[in-house]
Amino acid sequence: MFSFSNIRYGYTDKLSLNNINLSIKKNEFVCLLGPNGSGKSTLFKLLNGLIYPSDGQYTFNNQQINAHFFKNSVNAKKFHQQVGFVFQNSDVQLFNTTVYDEIAFGPRQMGFSESEVNKRVMDCLTLLNIKKLENRVPYHLSGGEKKLVAIASVLSLNPDVLVLDEPLTGLTAQAQENIISIMQGLHNSGKTIIMSTHNFTQIKDYVTRFIEFSENHTIALDAPAKLVLTNSELMAHLASM
Ligand SMILES: Nc1ncnc2c1ncn2[C@@H]1O[C@H](COP(=O)(O)OP(=O)(O)OP(=O)(O)O)[C@@H](O)[C@H]1O
């Protein structure tokens, strides 16, 4: 699905991603870990086509992803329908005046009929158990509610891949458990999930693969969960991140 080959990226002349080689297959549940500033959000921005590599090659389903690819509006639409991105800061993502319109925004942009839009919004409200928020102003919601609405606004396009940048940060333990169980359900239904977190302990039993970024913006560890969970030293190391 995703392939990164010798990727480097720098916002300035200092690299934020240094020689990243990575492939992600369909239906993996990948967890990115690493210290603050190691490059997790930068990788997500690249994955989602918000920035392009300074060096190296990025392909999605064997297609090169670069500025040229996104210049074609058909390509851009198709890509964003397949890959949904939940930002770290929900306030960046939510801009409509009601939760209903927020979730309807993507399907409307794609040109679906209002009855199809309504069906998708209702399905997402039900799936995330947020029907009661339907007419609320997203900006006025709690952090946990905003996160659920942000996830719903991405799920309404029914993407194959869900990329979530630190979805658990700042939430109560109960809200974190709720988000994890939603992601587990989506993974079981066949979706590919890629998320970053500093909460290794909460997520460790649900993901299929761990990728750890290092302070020097390289990949320090890339291992299946099965291997990590049988190695107490690795577990202790990742839990300390
Ligand atoms: N817009 C920007 N301009 C310049 N440098 C940036 C910008 N965004 C990020 N950086 C730098 O790029 C590096 C990687 O940052 P990034 O946000 O990807 O880290 P992260 O692993 O997601 O961190 P955190 O866990 O704190 O969210 C850091 O050194 C950061 O200071």
The ligand as a Gaussian input file, in Angstrom:
#p B3LYP/6-31G(d) Opt

LIG

0 1
 N        6.652000      23.890000      10.540000
 C        7.878000      23.575000      10.981000
 N        8.922000      24.388000      10.732000
 C       10.185000      24.073000      11.144000
 N       10.474000      22.950000      11.860000
 C        9.459000      22.120000      12.152000
 C        8.102000      22.389000      11.744000
 N        7.316000      21.384000      12.184000
 C        8.129000      20.529000      12.847000
 N        9.408000      20.965000      12.818000
 C       10.584000      20.276000      13.403000
 O       10.673000      18.983000      12.802000
 C       11.078000      18.011000      13.774000
 C       10.058000      16.884000      13.824000
 O        8.841000      17.407000      14.331000
 P        7.507000      16.545000      14.418000
 O        6.406000      17.487000      14.755000
 O        7.383000      15.729000      13.197000
 O        7.836000      15.594000      15.674000
 P        6.904000      14.580000      16.468000
 O        7.664000      13.304000      16.580000
 O        5.561000      14.510000      15.850000
 O        6.814000      15.267000      17.907000
 P        5.646000      15.236000      19.041000
 O        5.685000      13.880000      19.678000
 O        6.105000      16.328000      19.973000
 O        4.342000      15.570000      18.363000
 C       11.247000      18.772000      15.089000
 O       12.594000      19.087000      15.245000
 C       10.416000      20.037000      14.885000
 O       10.935000      21.112000      15.639000

